[in-house]
Amino acid sequence: MDEKVFSAGGVEFHVDNRNFGEDGGPSVRVFGEADGKNIQLLRFDCFRKNPHYHYDPSGKNDHRNLDKEEVPDSVAWTIEQLGQNLAEMINTAGYTNIANEVDQTAVTKILPEIEALMRGDS
């Protein structure tokens, strides 16, 4: 899939497929504007073998693995996080000003389209 960009709630969602050798899958990168620059705040890599996510991937790159036993569907988990915990996760990444401006209602409206793209349904 080619990268598709969604703008909603004061942030951008870049959705594509990433592949690294034997692993890969759909990915969502969340961008926001900080200090006049478009910064990658979060990244969710829903990889087949090693699903994981990152807080501030271009900066401190706090990488967290998902336990496939606890999270058998990383796409569903990602959509849930974007729908319920986005501002909190952006704050954890260190971007409080952006987190305080997130319009969760606007974000929630575009999530079905993002999920369909990640699952290859669109």
Buried (B, 14 or more C-beta within 10 A) or exposed (E): EEEEEBEBBBBBBBBBBBEEEEEBBBBBBBBBBEEEEEBBBBBBBBBEEBBBBBBBBEBEEBEEEBEEEEBEBBBBBBBBBBBEEBBEBBBBBBBEEBBEBBBBEEBBEBBEBBBEBBBEEE
